[in-house]
């Protein structure tokens, strides 16, 4: 399990290094603490509630195929504004204390391993200038079950500061859970101001699984940058199963590049789930989630 002190040590190390602007490598980590609030109501056994802790940490490393120019806008958006191609490796480790819900449930210990890449084909006179390809693979080990996730995306910089990307994802669920297919369309645009700017995103996705209803997901969000170092963001996520059983998520975050090479981000998220009604009117499950995430990254 990752320790919160690892991030603090990383902050001290990064601040001791001389700042630099352009970069070709980026490394970082995060720690997430979440709490599911689960309440069972109106059952023959009465009412009961539990708070389920979630603790997850992770590290990542990114290599950019060419040096990233940081002079085009906010430091957090440097790779997007410079049309930079990259390869990223990430590892996470954590636990969700589901055992609190009952003696027959285990605490979910999970690790994920992932690799992803974005390649942007552009250059003077290129007929494919601005087209991009996203590729990714993730392996998730949850207790003794393994899930494999593959994705491929195709898109384009339709303006210098705008991307439109269509993505397909296949999810192979472990323990005979079958396959799920997801299709997503993402639109991202950066509005440049005299100082700072606004990064906005809109996304729609549909996930289908044989024998189950489709799941639709809408995401809208944005980050307002006061200058090239400081930004404040907000995001709303709505997920619905066949037009009902909705999940609503809200998040706020603050982003600060303390130096041109070292940045931190603090995000707060709340997710509200529709009540789940038990068969034959034997009660319902009320569920919501609160989460705090601290992340840090260093570029060189």
Phi, psi and omega in degrees: 000138179285150180252144179298332181295338179295321178294320180297318178297320179296322178298314180297320180294316183295321181292340181274355182261140179298132181292147174217159188269279183295155185208162176230349178232149176215130178231153181190180179203169179211159172226131181239129170243123179232160179220117172274130175255106184249129180227127176259124186238150170059038177261162177301335179271002180096193182258146174205156180215152180217148171256123185253117183279144174235125178230115183223135175234161180201161175225155178211160174218137181233133173247127178262136188292338172221160180299135183272128178277122183261010186270001188265357181161203181305141184300324180295334183259013187302313182295321179295314183288333181266003179056049188271134173273146186208166170228131184233136172247140182215145177224135175231155179211137181185186184210143171242125188277063180291344178300341178294339183283339181174159184291342182268003181251143179261155170290129183279107175265126187223144173228145174230146177230128183216152172225136180217157182209144170235124177244129181245119182266104177201160181163171181304121176078003181290129177290336179262018187304125177096346177287148182222156178229130174252134176229142179203152174218137177223136173246125180245119176255110179244111190052241181258014182251142181237134177239134178247133183234124179240141176217150174220135180229148177228134181199195185202148165282099182282341164223178180301329185240023184224130174239144172233121188228132172254129186233138174243134179231134174248129181244115178261103188278133183291170179057040177070022182285352179085189182250152170229145179241135182233139179234133187219142176238123184240134175238122178235138179214141176248122176264115183275134174250174176301324177223114183085217182163188180228122174260121182240147178218146177223134185217142172228136180221151177228128180242129182236147179216132184303129179085001180232159177289152178290151176245126179253138181228130174243137177226131173225134183199173179191158176231125178262120180262117178293327177203195183286350185249335189235132178216153177232130186236160175215150181211145175233133180235131176235124178237133180225145178259107179054042176081358179222190180049062187275154172234127179244128179237141180229139178217149174231143178214156176236131184238132184217120170269105183293320169234178179291347182250342187234125181230155176229157180217135176238125183233138176241130184227140172231134180236126178249125180257146171298148176297140176258117181271128179286155180301150175061025176068025183271042175106187182210161176248124174256132186219134171214162184223136172241141186215142174236131181229126175246126179228157180215148179217151179228135183245146177204000000 
